[in-house]
Amino acid sequence: MKKIHIATSPLTGTIFAGTIIKEGVWAAGKQDVTRQAIAAVANHLLKNGCTVLLANESGEPGYEITINKINNTKN
């Protein structure tokens, strides 16, 4: 089974999933999975806690992803 690679396009910000045939070269058939990836991260945060810290290039906390539920109550 080939390993799936996930990456963000530096030009468009689109998140792609697919296989790599050699370093930095996508095989045919990569797919835009932006919406699915964002939904998966949101569900992960909701299930496992509402904040994730990501390391920067130095290995120190550099980014924080937080999710908050919006209450849409109409009066």
PQR file of N, CA, C, O and H, with PARSE charges and radii, in Angstrom:
ATOM      1  N   MET A   1       0.842  -1.184   0.000 -0.4000 1.5000
ATOM      2  CA  MET A   1       0.000   0.000   0.000 -0.0000 2.0000
ATOM      3  C   MET A   1       0.885   1.244   0.000  0.5500 1.7000
ATOM      4  O   MET A   1       1.826   1.350   0.787 -0.5500 1.4000
ATOM      5  N   LYS A   2       0.571   2.183  -0.892 -0.4000 1.5000
ATOM      6  CA  LYS A   2       1.337   3.417  -0.970 -0.0000 2.0000
ATOM      7  C   LYS A   2       0.938   4.360   0.159  0.5500 1.7000
ATOM      8  O   LYS A   2      -0.226   4.413   0.558 -0.5500 1.4000
ATOM      9  H   LYS A   2      -0.193   2.097  -1.531  0.4000 1.0000
ATOM     10  N   LYS A   3       1.915   5.100   0.668 -0.4000 1.5000
ATOM     11  CA  LYS A   3       1.638   6.083   1.706 -0.0000 2.0000
ATOM     12  C   LYS A   3       0.965   7.304   1.100  0.5500 1.7000
ATOM     13  O   LYS A   3       1.357   7.774   0.032 -0.5500 1.4000
ATOM     14  H   LYS A   3       2.860   5.057   0.345  0.4000 1.0000
ATOM     15  N   ILE A   4      -0.042   7.809   1.784 -0.4000 1.5000
ATOM     16  CA  ILE A   4      -0.734   9.018   1.362 -0.0000 2.0000
ATOM     17  C   ILE A   4       0.027  10.221   1.915  0.5500 1.7000
ATOM     18  O   ILE A   4       0.416  10.235   3.083 -0.5500 1.4000
ATOM     19  H   ILE A   4      -0.360   7.427   2.651  0.4000 1.0000
ATOM     20  N   HIS A   5       0.232  11.214   1.083 -0.4000 1.5000
ATOM     21  CA  HIS A   5       0.910  12.446   1.473 -0.0000 2.0000
ATOM     22  C   HIS A   5      -0.123  13.573   1.460  0.5500 1.7000
ATOM     23  O   HIS A   5      -0.943  13.649   0.545 -0.5500 1.4000
ATOM     24  H   HIS A   5      -0.085  11.203   0.134  0.4000 1.0000
ATOM     25  N   ILE A   6      -0.090  14.429   2.449 -0.4000 1.5000
ATOM     26  CA  ILE A   6      -0.989  15.577   2.525 -0.0000 2.0000
ATOM     27  C   ILE A   6      -0.135  16.828   2.600  0.5500 1.7000
ATOM     28  O   ILE A   6       0.805  16.901   3.391 -0.5500 1.4000
ATOM     29  H   ILE A   6       0.576  14.367   3.192  0.4000 1.0000
ATOM     30  N   ALA A   7      -0.466  17.824   1.767 -0.4000 1.5000
ATOM     31  CA  ALA A   7       0.313  19.062   1.745 -0.0000 2.0000
ATOM     32  C   ALA A   7      -0.577  20.214   1.311  0.5500 1.7000
ATOM     33  O   ALA A   7      -1.617  20.020   0.681 -0.5500 1.4000
ATOM     34  H   ALA A   7      -1.230  17.766   1.124  0.4000 1.0000
ATOM     35  N   THR A   8      -0.144  21.417   1.664 -0.4000 1.5000
ATOM     36  CA  THR A   8      -0.849  22.632   1.279 -0.0000 2.0000
ATOM     37  C   THR A   8      -0.098  23.316   0.149  0.5500 1.7000
ATOM     38  O   THR A   8       1.121  23.483   0.210 -0.5500 1.4000
ATOM     39  H   THR A   8       0.701  21.575   2.176  0.4000 1.0000
ATOM     40  N   SER A   9      -0.836  23.712  -0.882 -0.4000 1.5000
ATOM     41  CA  SER A   9      -0.224  24.434  -1.994 -0.0000 2.0000
ATOM     42  C   SER A   9       0.239  25.801  -1.513  0.5500 1.7000
ATOM     43  O   SER A   9      -0.550  26.546  -0.933 -0.5500 1.4000
ATOM     44  H   SER A   9      -1.825  23.576  -0.932  0.4000 1.0000
ATOM     45  N   PRO A  10       1.507  26.147  -1.741 -0.5600 1.5000
ATOM     46  CA  PRO A  10       1.981  27.464  -1.324  0.2800 2.0000
ATOM     47  C   PRO A  10       1.357  28.603  -2.148  0.5500 1.7000
ATOM     48  O   PRO A  10       1.344  29.752  -1.708 -0.5500 1.4000
ATOM     49  N   LEU A  11       0.850  28.286  -3.324 -0.4000 1.5000
ATOM     50  CA  LEU A  11       0.255  29.316  -4.181 -0.0000 2.0000
ATOM     51  C   LEU A  11      -1.214  29.571  -3.868  0.5500 1.7000
ATOM     52  O   LEU A  11      -1.645  30.723  -3.827 -0.5500 1.4000
ATOM     53  H   LEU A  11       0.860  27.353  -3.682  0.4000 1.0000
ATOM     54  N   THR A  12      -1.987  28.506  -3.646 -0.4000 1.5000
ATOM     55  CA  THR A  12      -3.440  28.644  -3.502 -0.0000 2.0000
ATOM     56  C   THR A  12      -3.956  28.397  -2.095  0.5500 1.7000
ATOM     57  O   THR A  12      -5.067  28.815  -1.766 -0.5500 1.4000
ATOM     58  H   THR A  12      -1.636  27.571  -3.679  0.4000 1.0000
ATOM     59  N   GLY A  13      -3.170  27.723  -1.255 -0.4000 1.5000
ATOM     60  CA  GLY A  13      -3.642  27.353   0.073 -0.0000 2.0000
ATOM     61  C   GLY A  13      -4.512  26.112   0.066  0.5500 1.7000
ATOM     62  O   GLY A  13      -5.019  25.710   1.113 -0.5500 1.4000
ATOM     63  H   GLY A  13      -2.269  27.383  -1.522  0.4000 1.0000
ATOM     64  N   THR A  14      -4.695  25.500  -1.090 -0.4000 1.5000
ATOM     65  CA  THR A  14      -5.492  24.277  -1.209 -0.0000 2.0000
ATOM     66  C   THR A  14      -4.746  23.120  -0.561  0.5500 1.7000
ATOM     67  O   THR A  14      -3.533  22.994  -0.730 -0.5500 1.4000
ATOM     68  H   THR A  14      -4.284  25.827  -1.940  0.4000 1.0000
ATOM     69  N   ILE A  15      -5.458  22.276   0.178 -0.4000 1.5000
ATOM     70  CA  ILE A  15      -4.870  21.096   0.795 -0.0000 2.0000
ATOM     71  C   ILE A  15      -5.100  19.914  -0.153  0.5500 1.7000
ATOM     72  O   ILE A  15      -6.235  19.613  -0.522 -0.5500 1.4000
ATOM     73  H   ILE A  15      -6.443  22.378   0.315  0.4000 1.0000
ATOM     74  N   PHE A  16      -4.004  19.251  -0.540 -0.4000 1.5000
ATOM     75  CA  PHE A  16      -4.074  18.112  -1.443 -0.0000 2.0000
ATOM     76  C   PHE A  16      -3.660  16.833  -0.729  0.5500 1.7000
ATOM     77  O   PHE A  16      -2.839  16.866   0.187 -0.5500 1.4000
ATOM     78  H   PHE A  16      -3.082  19.496  -0.240  0.4000 1.0000
ATOM     79  N   ALA A  17      -4.232  15.700  -1.151 -0.4000 1.5000
ATOM     80  CA  ALA A  17      -3.832  14.374  -0.682 -0.0000 2.0000
ATOM     81  C   ALA A  17      -3.566  13.513  -1.906  0.5500 1.7000
ATOM     82  O   ALA A  17      -4.271  13.605  -2.911 -0.5500 1.4000
ATOM     83  H   ALA A  17      -4.899  15.673  -1.896  0.4000 1.0000
ATOM     84  N   GLY A  18      -2.561  12.692  -1.810 -0.4000 1.5000
ATOM     85  CA  GLY A  18      -2.216  11.791  -2.902 -0.0000 2.0000
ATOM     86  C   GLY A  18      -0.920  11.082  -2.585  0.5500 1.7000
ATOM     87  O   GLY A  18      -0.483  11.047  -1.435 -0.5500 1.4000
ATOM     88  H   GLY A  18      -1.989  12.617  -0.993  0.4000 1.0000
ATOM     89  N   THR A  19      -0.312  10.520  -3.601 -0.4000 1.5000
ATOM     90  CA  THR A  19       0.949   9.820  -3.403 -0.0000 2.0000
ATOM     91  C   THR A  19       2.079  10.608  -4.067  0.5500 1.7000
ATOM     92  O   THR A  19       1.859  11.407  -4.978 -0.5500 1.4000
ATOM     93  H   THR A  19      -0.667  10.548  -4.535  0.4000 1.0000
ATOM     94  N   ILE A  20       3.276  10.360  -3.586 -0.4000 1.5000
ATOM     95  CA  ILE A  20       4.480  11.024  -4.098 -0.0000 2.0000
ATOM     96  C   ILE A  20       5.301   9.969  -4.844  0.5500 1.7000
ATOM     97  O   ILE A  20       5.527   8.878  -4.320 -0.5500 1.4000
ATOM     98  H   ILE A  20       3.455   9.711  -2.847  0.4000 1.0000
ATOM     99  N   ILE A  21       5.749  10.288  -6.069 -0.4000 1.5000
ATOM    100  CA  ILE A  21       6.566   9.320  -6.804 -0.0000 2.0000
ATOM    101  C   ILE A  21       8.058   9.516  -6.520  0.5500 1.7000
ATOM    102  O   ILE A  21       8.840   8.568  -6.594 -0.5500 1.4000
ATOM    103  H   ILE A  21       5.564  11.174  -6.495  0.4000 1.0000
ATOM    104  N   LYS A  22       8.440  10.738  -6.199 -0.4000 1.5000
ATOM    105  CA  LYS A  22       9.783  11.015  -5.686 -0.0000 2.0000
ATOM    106  C   LYS A  22       9.699  12.333  -4.932  0.5500 1.7000
ATOM    107  O   LYS A  22       8.701  13.047  -5.035 -0.5500 1.4000
ATOM    108  H   LYS A  22       7.804  11.508  -6.138  0.4000 1.0000
ATOM    109  N   GLU A  23      10.731  12.655  -4.183 -0.4000 1.5000
ATOM    110  CA  GLU A  23      10.705  13.830  -3.309 -0.0000 2.0000
ATOM    111  C   GLU A  23      10.179  15.071  -4.032  0.5500 1.7000
ATOM    112  O   GLU A  23      10.788  15.562  -4.983 -0.5500 1.4000
ATOM    113  H   GLU A  23      11.541  12.074  -4.100  0.4000 1.0000
ATOM    114  N   GLY A  24       9.034  15.563  -3.558 -0.4000 1.5000
ATOM    115  CA  GLY A  24       8.471  16.792  -4.088 -0.0000 2.0000
ATOM    116  C   GLY A  24       7.675  16.652  -5.371  0.5500 1.7000
ATOM    117  O   GLY A  24       7.188  17.655  -5.892 -0.5500 1.4000
ATOM    118  H   GLY A  24       8.539  15.165  -2.786  0.4000 1.0000
ATOM    119  N   VAL A  25       7.522  15.433  -5.905 -0.4000 1.5000
ATOM    120  CA  VAL A  25       6.782  15.242  -7.160 -0.0000 2.0000
ATOM    121  C   VAL A  25       5.550  14.382  -6.895  0.5500 1.7000
ATOM    122  O   VAL A  25       5.650  13.222  -6.498 -0.5500 1.4000
ATOM    123  H   VAL A  25       7.918  14.618  -5.482  0.4000 1.0000
ATOM    124  N   TRP A  26       4.386  14.986  -7.128 -0.4000 1.5000
ATOM    125  CA  TRP A  26       3.124  14.265  -6.919 -0.0000 2.0000
ATOM    126  C   TRP A  26       2.895  13.257  -8.041  0.5500 1.7000
ATOM    127  O   TRP A  26       3.218  13.515  -9.200 -0.5500 1.4000
ATOM    128  H   TRP A  26       4.305  15.929  -7.451  0.4000 1.0000
ATOM    129  N   ALA A  27       2.339  12.119  -7.683 -0.4000 1.5000
ATOM    130  CA  ALA A  27       1.873  11.170  -8.691 -0.0000 2.0000
ATOM    131  C   ALA A  27       0.554  11.690  -9.242  0.5500 1.7000
ATOM    132  O   ALA A  27      -0.066  12.573  -8.649 -0.5500 1.4000
ATOM    133  H   ALA A  27       2.076  11.909  -6.741  0.4000 1.0000
ATOM    134  N   ALA A  28       0.129  11.149 -10.362 -0.4000 1.5000
ATOM    135  CA  ALA A  28      -1.157  11.551 -10.938 -0.0000 2.0000
ATOM    136  C   ALA A  28      -2.274  11.205  -9.958  0.5500 1.7000
ATOM    137  O   ALA A  28      -2.201  10.204  -9.245 -0.5500 1.4000
ATOM    138  H   ALA A  28       0.633  10.432 -10.844  0.4000 1.0000
ATOM    139  N   GLY A  29      -3.300  12.040  -9.932 -0.4000 1.5000
ATOM    140  CA  GLY A  29      -4.473  11.727  -9.134 -0.0000 2.0000
ATOM    141  C   GLY A  29      -4.535  12.396  -7.775  0.5500 1.7000
ATOM    142  O   GLY A  29      -5.351  11.990  -6.947 -0.5500 1.4000
ATOM    143  H   GLY A  29      -3.359  12.853 -10.511  0.4000 1.0000
ATOM    144  N   LYS A  30      -3.710  13.404  -7.502 -0.4000 1.5000
ATOM    145  CA  LYS A  30      -3.846  14.102  -6.222 -0.0000 2.0000
ATOM    146  C   LYS A  30      -5.233  14.736  -6.169  0.5500 1.7000
ATOM    147  O   LYS A  30      -5.787  15.119  -7.200 -0.5500 1.4000
ATOM    148  H   LYS A  30      -3.047  13.733  -8.174  0.4000 1.0000
ATOM    149  N   GLN A  31      -5.787  14.844  -4.966 -0.4000 1.5000
ATOM    150  CA  GLN A  31      -7.142  15.346  -4.810 -0.0000 2.0000
ATOM    151  C   GLN A  31      -7.183  16.513  -3.842  0.5500 1.7000
ATOM    152  O   GLN A  31      -6.442  16.546  -2.860 -0.5500 1.4000
ATOM    153  H   GLN A  31      -5.337  14.533  -4.129  0.4000 1.0000
ATOM    154  N   ASP A  32      -8.053  17.467  -4.127 -0.4000 1.5000
ATOM    155  CA  ASP A  32      -8.309  18.588  -3.224 -0.0000 2.0000
ATOM    156  C   ASP A  32      -9.130  18.057  -2.055  0.5500 1.7000
ATOM    157  O   ASP A  32     -10.264  17.615  -2.239 -0.5500 1.4000
ATOM    158  H   ASP A  32      -8.655  17.440  -4.925  0.4000 1.0000
ATOM    159  N   VAL A  33      -8.562  18.100  -0.859 -0.4000 1.5000
ATOM    160  CA  VAL A  33      -9.244  17.608   0.337 -0.0000 2.0000
ATOM    161  C   VAL A  33      -9.373  18.714   1.385  0.5500 1.7000
ATOM    162  O   VAL A  33      -9.475  18.436   2.579 -0.5500 1.4000
ATOM    163  H   VAL A  33      -7.641  18.460  -0.709  0.4000 1.0000
ATOM    164  N   THR A  34      -9.368  19.967   0.932 -0.4000 1.5000
ATOM    165  CA  THR A  34      -9.363  21.101   1.850 -0.0000 2.0000
ATOM    166  C   THR A  34     -10.526  21.042   2.833  0.5500 1.7000
ATOM    167  O   THR A  34     -10.311  21.087   4.045 -0.5500 1.4000
ATOM    168  H   THR A  34      -9.285  20.193  -0.039  0.4000 1.0000
ATOM    169  N   ARG A  35     -11.755  20.942   2.331 -0.4000 1.5000
ATOM    170  CA  ARG A  35     -12.916  20.939   3.228 -0.0000 2.0000
ATOM    171  C   ARG A  35     -12.897  19.741   4.170  0.5500 1.7000
ATOM    172  O   ARG A  35     -13.196  19.882   5.356 -0.5500 1.4000
ATOM    173  H   ARG A  35     -11.930  20.906   1.347  0.4000 1.0000
ATOM    174  N   GLN A  36     -12.546  18.553   3.651 -0.4000 1.5000
ATOM    175  CA  GLN A  36     -12.511  17.357   4.491 -0.0000 2.0000
ATOM    176  C   GLN A  36     -11.438  17.467   5.570  0.5500 1.7000
ATOM    177  O   GLN A  36     -11.655  17.047   6.707 -0.5500 1.4000
ATOM    178  H   GLN A  36     -12.304  18.438   2.688  0.4000 1.0000
ATOM    179  N   ALA A  37     -10.278  18.033   5.218 -0.4000 1.5000
ATOM    180  CA  ALA A  37      -9.195  18.174   6.185 -0.0000 2.0000
ATOM    181  C   ALA A  37      -9.574  19.137   7.299  0.5500 1.7000
ATOM    182  O   ALA A  37      -9.320  18.868   8.474 -0.5500 1.4000
ATOM    183  H   ALA A  37     -10.102  18.374   4.294  0.4000 1.0000
ATOM    184  N   ILE A  38     -10.185  20.267   6.928 -0.4000 1.5000
ATOM    185  CA  ILE A  38     -10.601  21.242   7.944 -0.0000 2.0000
ATOM    186  C   ILE A  38     -11.666  20.642   8.850  0.5500 1.7000
ATOM    187  O   ILE A  38     -11.621  20.828  10.067 -0.5500 1.4000
ATOM    188  H   ILE A  38     -10.391  20.486   5.974  0.4000 1.0000
ATOM    189  N   ALA A  39     -12.622  19.925   8.269 -0.4000 1.5000
ATOM    190  CA  ALA A  39     -13.672  19.279   9.073 -0.0000 2.0000
ATOM    191  C   ALA A  39     -13.071  18.230  10.002  0.5500 1.7000
ATOM    192  O   ALA A  39     -13.486  18.114  11.155 -0.5500 1.4000
ATOM    193  H   ALA A  39     -12.658  19.774   7.281  0.4000 1.0000
ATOM    194  N   ALA A  40     -12.100  17.466   9.511 -0.4000 1.5000
ATOM    195  CA  ALA A  40     -11.463  16.446  10.341 -0.0000 2.0000
ATOM    196  C   ALA A  40     -10.719  17.074  11.518  0.5500 1.7000
ATOM    197  O   ALA A  40     -10.793  16.568  12.638 -0.5500 1.4000
ATOM    198  H   ALA A  40     -11.763  17.560   8.575  0.4000 1.0000
ATOM    199  N   VAL A  41     -10.006  18.169  11.274 -0.4000 1.5000
ATOM    200  CA  VAL A  41      -9.304  18.866  12.358 -0.0000 2.0000
ATOM    201  C   VAL A  41     -10.312  19.415  13.366  0.5500 1.7000
ATOM    202  O   VAL A  41     -10.100  19.296  14.573 -0.5500 1.4000
ATOM    203  H   VAL A  41      -9.945  18.580  10.364  0.4000 1.0000
ATOM    204  N   ALA A  42     -11.394  20.011  12.893 -0.4000 1.5000
ATOM    205  CA  ALA A  42     -12.420  20.544  13.793 -0.0000 2.0000
ATOM    206  C   ALA A  42     -12.999  19.431  14.663  0.5500 1.7000
ATOM    207  O   ALA A  42     -13.147  19.603  15.873 -0.5500 1.4000
ATOM    208  H   ALA A  42     -11.566  20.108  11.913  0.4000 1.0000
ATOM    209  N   ASN A  43     -13.323  18.297  14.057 -0.4000 1.5000
ATOM    210  CA  ASN A  43     -13.876  17.175  14.833 -0.0000 2.0000
ATOM    211  C   ASN A  43     -12.862  16.624  15.813  0.5500 1.7000
ATOM    212  O   ASN A  43     -13.224  16.244  16.927 -0.5500 1.4000
ATOM    213  H   ASN A  43     -13.203  18.158  13.074  0.4000 1.0000
ATOM    214  N   HIS A  44     -11.599  16.573  15.421 -0.4000 1.5000
ATOM    215  CA  HIS A  44     -10.536  16.118  16.318 -0.0000 2.0000
ATOM    216  C   HIS A  44     -10.434  17.039  17.540  0.5500 1.7000
ATOM    217  O   HIS A  44     -10.336  16.573  18.675 -0.5500 1.4000
ATOM    218  H   HIS A  44     -11.305  16.882  14.516  0.4000 1.0000
ATOM    219  N   LEU A  45     -10.458  18.349  17.289 -0.4000 1.5000
ATOM    220  CA  LEU A  45     -10.375  19.306  18.391 -0.0000 2.0000
ATOM    221  C   LEU A  45     -11.576  19.187  19.316  0.5500 1.7000
ATOM    222  O   LEU A  45     -11.420  19.235  20.536 -0.5500 1.4000
ATOM    223  H   LEU A  45     -10.538  18.728  16.367  0.4000 1.0000
ATOM    224  N   LEU A  46     -12.764  19.033  18.761 -0.4000 1.5000
ATOM    225  CA  LEU A  46     -13.966  18.898  19.587 -0.0000 2.0000
ATOM    226  C   LEU A  46     -13.899  17.648  20.460  0.5500 1.7000
ATOM    227  O   LEU A  46     -14.323  17.679  21.615 -0.5500 1.4000
ATOM    228  H   LEU A  46     -12.891  18.993  17.770  0.4000 1.0000
ATOM    229  N   LYS A  47     -13.375  16.556  19.924 -0.4000 1.5000
ATOM    230  CA  LYS A  47     -13.324  15.298  20.673 -0.0000 2.0000
ATOM    231  C   LYS A  47     -12.193  15.259  21.690  0.5500 1.7000
ATOM    232  O   LYS A  47     -12.342  14.674  22.763 -0.5500 1.4000
ATOM    233  H   LYS A  47     -13.031  16.530  18.985  0.4000 1.0000
ATOM    234  N   ASN A  48     -11.054  15.883  21.358 -0.4000 1.5000
ATOM    235  CA  ASN A  48      -9.852  15.715  22.177 -0.0000 2.0000
ATOM    236  C   ASN A  48      -9.396  16.969  22.909  0.5500 1.7000
ATOM    237  O   ASN A  48      -8.282  17.002  23.432 -0.5500 1.4000
ATOM    238  H   ASN A  48     -10.933  16.358  20.486  0.4000 1.0000
ATOM    239  N   GLY A  49     -10.206  17.964  22.955 -0.4000 1.5000
ATOM    240  CA  GLY A  49      -9.821  19.217  23.591 -0.0000 2.0000
ATOM    241  C   GLY A  49      -9.876  20.320  22.553  0.5500 1.7000
ATOM    242  O   GLY A  49      -9.747  20.056  21.358 -0.5500 1.4000
ATOM    243  H   GLY A  49     -11.111  17.936  22.530  0.4000 1.0000
ATOM    244  N   CYS A  50     -10.060  21.526  22.988 -0.4000 1.5000
ATOM    245  CA  CYS A  50     -10.360  22.609  22.058 -0.0000 2.0000
ATOM    246  C   CYS A  50      -9.147  23.378  21.565  0.5500 1.7000
ATOM    247  O   CYS A  50      -9.308  24.314  20.782 -0.5500 1.4000
ATOM    248  H   CYS A  50     -10.165  21.741  23.959  0.4000 1.0000
ATOM    249  N   THR A  51      -7.948  23.028  21.987 -0.4000 1.5000
ATOM    250  CA  THR A  51      -6.762  23.755  21.539 -0.0000 2.0000
ATOM    251  C   THR A  51      -5.624  22.791  21.250  0.5500 1.7000
ATOM    252  O   THR A  51      -5.404  21.837  21.997 -0.5500 1.4000
ATOM    253  H   THR A  51      -7.817  22.267  22.623  0.4000 1.0000
ATOM    254  N   VAL A  52      -4.904  23.042  20.171 -0.4000 1.5000
ATOM    255  CA  VAL A  52      -3.703  22.279  19.827 -0.0000 2.0000
ATOM    256  C   VAL A  52      -2.586  23.278  19.584  0.5500 1.7000
ATOM    257  O   VAL A  52      -2.769  24.262  18.867 -0.5500 1.4000
ATOM    258  H   VAL A  52      -5.083  23.817  19.565  0.4000 1.0000
ATOM    259  N   LEU A  53      -1.429  23.025  20.182 -0.4000 1.5000
ATOM    260  CA  LEU A  53      -0.253  23.857  19.941 -0.0000 2.0000
ATOM    261  C   LEU A  53       0.621  23.171  18.911  0.5500 1.7000
ATOM    262  O   LEU A  53       0.857  21.966  18.987 -0.5500 1.4000
ATOM    263  H   LEU A  53      -1.281  22.226  20.764  0.4000 1.0000
ATOM    264  N   LEU A  54       1.100  23.947  17.946 -0.4000 1.5000
ATOM    265  CA  LEU A  54       1.993  23.427  16.916 -0.0000 2.0000
ATOM    266  C   LEU A  54       3.356  24.076  17.063  0.5500 1.7000
ATOM    267  O   LEU A  54       3.467  25.266  17.359 -0.5500 1.4000
ATOM    268  H   LEU A  54       0.908  24.927  17.885  0.4000 1.0000
ATOM    269  N   ALA A  55       4.384  23.279  16.853 -0.4000 1.5000
ATOM    270  CA  ALA A  55       5.752  23.795  16.997 -0.0000 2.0000
ATOM    271  C   ALA A  55       6.157  24.610  15.778  0.5500 1.7000
ATOM    272  O   ALA A  55       5.708  24.361  14.660 -0.5500 1.4000
ATOM    273  H   ALA A  55       4.294  22.313  16.613  0.4000 1.0000
ATOM    274  N   ASN A  56       7.022  25.594  16.027 -0.4000 1.5000
ATOM    275  CA  ASN A  56       7.613  26.354  14.920 -0.0000 2.0000
ATOM    276  C   ASN A  56       8.887  25.643  14.470  0.5500 1.7000
ATOM    277  O   ASN A  56       9.160  24.523  14.902 -0.5500 1.4000
ATOM    278  H   ASN A  56       7.387  25.797  16.936  0.4000 1.0000
ATOM    279  N   GLU A  57       9.652  26.281  13.618 -0.4000 1.5000
ATOM    280  CA  GLU A  57      10.868  25.671  13.085 -0.0000 2.0000
ATOM    281  C   GLU A  57      11.896  25.343  14.168  0.5500 1.7000
ATOM    282  O   GLU A  57      12.724  24.450  13.986 -0.5500 1.4000
ATOM    283  H   GLU A  57       9.430  27.191  13.268  0.4000 1.0000
ATOM    284  N   SER A  58      11.847  26.061  15.293 -0.4000 1.5000
ATOM    285  CA  SER A  58      12.785  25.833  16.398 -0.0000 2.0000
ATOM    286  C   SER A  58      12.321  24.747  17.356  0.5500 1.7000
ATOM    287  O   SER A  58      13.036  24.398  18.295 -0.5500 1.4000
ATOM    288  H   SER A  58      11.174  26.786  15.441  0.4000 1.0000
ATOM    289  N   GLY A  59      11.125  24.212  17.123 -0.4000 1.5000
ATOM    290  CA  GLY A  59      10.591  23.189  18.008 -0.0000 2.0000
ATOM    291  C   GLY A  59       9.816  23.752  19.191  0.5500 1.7000
ATOM    292  O   GLY A  59       9.314  22.998  20.024 -0.5500 1.4000
ATOM    293  H   GLY A  59      10.544  24.496  16.360  0.4000 1.0000
ATOM    294  N   GLU A  60       9.720  25.069  19.263 -0.4000 1.5000
ATOM    295  CA  GLU A  60       8.981  25.712  20.343 -0.0000 2.0000
ATOM    296  C   GLU A  60       7.544  25.954  19.892  0.5500 1.7000
ATOM    297  O   GLU A  60       7.279  26.026  18.692 -0.5500 1.4000
ATOM    298  H   GLU A  60      10.129  25.681  18.586  0.4000 1.0000
ATOM    299  N   PRO A  61       6.611  26.079  20.840 -0.5600 1.5000
ATOM    300  CA  PRO A  61       5.240  26.401  20.432  0.2800 2.0000
ATOM    301  C   PRO A  61       5.213  27.687  19.619  0.5500 1.7000
ATOM    302  O   PRO A  61       5.694  28.730  20.062 -0.5500 1.4000
ATOM    303  N   GLY A  62       4.645  27.597  18.427 -0.4000 1.5000
ATOM    304  CA  GLY A  62       4.640  28.753  17.550 -0.0000 2.0000
ATOM    305  C   GLY A  62       3.259  29.099  17.025  0.5500 1.7000
ATOM    306  O   GLY A  62       3.016  30.222  16.583 -0.5500 1.4000
ATOM    307  H   GLY A  62       4.254  26.750  18.067  0.4000 1.0000
ATOM    308  N   TYR A  63       2.349  28.119  17.075 -0.4000 1.5000
ATOM    309  CA  TYR A  63       1.001  28.324  16.566 -0.0000 2.0000
ATOM    310  C   TYR A  63       0.007  27.641  17.475  0.5500 1.7000
ATOM    311  O   TYR A  63       0.325  26.667  18.157 -0.5500 1.4000
ATOM    312  H   TYR A  63       2.547  27.207  17.434  0.4000 1.0000
ATOM    313  N   GLU A  64      -1.202  28.167  17.473 -0.4000 1.5000
ATOM    314  CA  GLU A  64      -2.273  27.600  18.290 -0.0000 2.0000
ATOM    315  C   GLU A  64      -3.526  27.493  17.423  0.5500 1.7000
ATOM    316  O   GLU A  64      -3.923  28.457  16.769 -0.5500 1.4000
ATOM    317  H   GLU A  64      -1.461  28.958  16.919  0.4000 1.0000
ATOM    318  N   ILE A  65      -4.142  26.316  17.425 -0.4000 1.5000
ATOM    319  CA  ILE A  65      -5.417  26.127  16.737 -0.0000 2.0000
ATOM    320  C   ILE A  65      -6.472  25.908  17.803  0.5500 1.7000
ATOM    321  O   ILE A  65      -6.349  25.016  18.643 -0.5500 1.4000
ATOM    322  H   ILE A  65      -3.820  25.533  17.956  0.4000 1.0000
ATOM    323  N   THR A  66      -7.507  26.727  17.762 -0.4000 1.5000
ATOM    324  CA  THR A  66      -8.590  26.660  18.740 -0.0000 2.0000
ATOM    325  C   THR A  66      -9.918  26.570  18.016  0.5500 1.7000
ATOM    326  O   THR A  66     -10.091  27.152  16.945 -0.5500 1.4000
ATOM    327  H   THR A  66      -7.607  27.452  17.080  0.4000 1.0000
ATOM    328  N   ILE A  67     -10.848  25.844  18.596 -0.4000 1.5000
ATOM    329  CA  ILE A  67     -12.194  25.763  18.030 -0.0000 2.0000
ATOM    330  C   ILE A  67     -13.193  26.176  19.093  0.5500 1.7000
ATOM    331  O   ILE A  67     -13.077  25.796  20.258 -0.5500 1.4000
ATOM    332  H   ILE A  67     -10.707  25.371  19.466  0.4000 1.0000
ATOM    333  N   ASN A  68     -14.175  26.958  18.675 -0.4000 1.5000
ATOM    334  CA  ASN A  68     -15.236  27.399  19.574 -0.0000 2.0000
ATOM    335  C   ASN A  68     -16.580  27.141  18.914  0.5500 1.7000
ATOM    336  O   ASN A  68     -16.773  27.447  17.737 -0.5500 1.4000
ATOM    337  H   ASN A  68     -14.269  27.267  17.728  0.4000 1.0000
ATOM    338  N   LYS A  69     -17.497  26.584  19.667 -0.4000 1.5000
ATOM    339  CA  LYS A  69     -18.838  26.327  19.151 -0.0000 2.0000
ATOM    340  C   LYS A  69     -19.622  27.632  19.150  0.5500 1.7000
ATOM    341  O   LYS A  69     -19.585  28.393  20.116 -0.5500 1.4000
ATOM    342  H   LYS A  69     -17.341  26.336  20.623  0.4000 1.0000
ATOM    343  N   ILE A  70     -20.324  27.877  18.062 -0.4000 1.5000
ATOM    344  CA  ILE A  70     -21.180  29.057  17.956 -0.0000 2.0000
ATOM    345  C   ILE A  70     -22.605  28.636  18.249  0.5500 1.7000
ATOM    346  O   ILE A  70     -23.123  27.699  17.643 -0.5500 1.4000
ATOM    347  H   ILE A  70     -20.354  27.259  17.276  0.4000 1.0000
ATOM    348  N   ASN A  71     -23.223  29.319  19.164 -0.4000 1.5000
ATOM    349  CA  ASN A  71     -24.622  29.020  19.497 -0.0000 2.0000
ATOM    350  C   ASN A  71     -25.514  29.899  18.631  0.5500 1.7000
ATOM    351  O   ASN A  71     -25.564  31.116  18.810 -0.5500 1.4000
ATOM    352  H   ASN A  71     -22.802  30.081  19.657  0.4000 1.0000
ATOM    353  N   ASN A  72     -26.207  29.282  17.705 -0.4000 1.5000
ATOM    354  CA  ASN A  72     -27.119  29.995  16.824 -0.0000 2.0000
ATOM    355  C   ASN A  72     -28.537  29.886  17.355  0.5500 1.7000
ATOM    356  O   ASN A  72     -29.334  29.084  16.869 -0.5500 1.4000
ATOM    357  H   ASN A  72     -26.166  28.294  17.560  0.4000 1.0000
ATOM    358  N   THR A  73     -28.840  30.689  18.342 -0.4000 1.5000
ATOM    359  CA  THR A  73     -30.199  30.684  18.886 -0.0000 2.0000
ATOM    360  C   THR A  73     -30.936  31.888  18.376  0.5500 1.7000
ATOM    361  O   THR A  73     -30.464  33.017  18.504 -0.5500 1.4000
ATOM    362  H   THR A  73     -28.192  31.341  18.736  0.4000 1.0000
ATOM    363  N   LYS A  74     -32.104  31.653  17.791 -0.4000 1.5000
ATOM    364  CA  LYS A  74     -32.917  32.739  17.275 -0.0000 2.0000
ATOM    365  C   LYS A  74     -34.033  33.026  18.269  0.5500 1.7000
ATOM    366  O   LYS A  74     -34.660  32.114  18.807 -0.5500 1.4000
ATOM    367  H   LYS A  74     -32.488  30.735  17.687  0.4000 1.0000
ATOM    368  N   ASN A  75     -34.265  34.301  18.498 -0.4000 1.5000
ATOM    369  CA  ASN A  75     -35.305  34.699  19.448 -0.0000 2.0000
ATOM    370  C   ASN A  75     -36.620  34.887  18.736  0.5500 1.7000
ATOM    371  O   ASN A  75     -37.621  35.224  19.368 -0.5500 1.4000
ATOM    372  H   ASN A  75     -33.756  35.042  18.061  0.4000 1.0000
TER
END
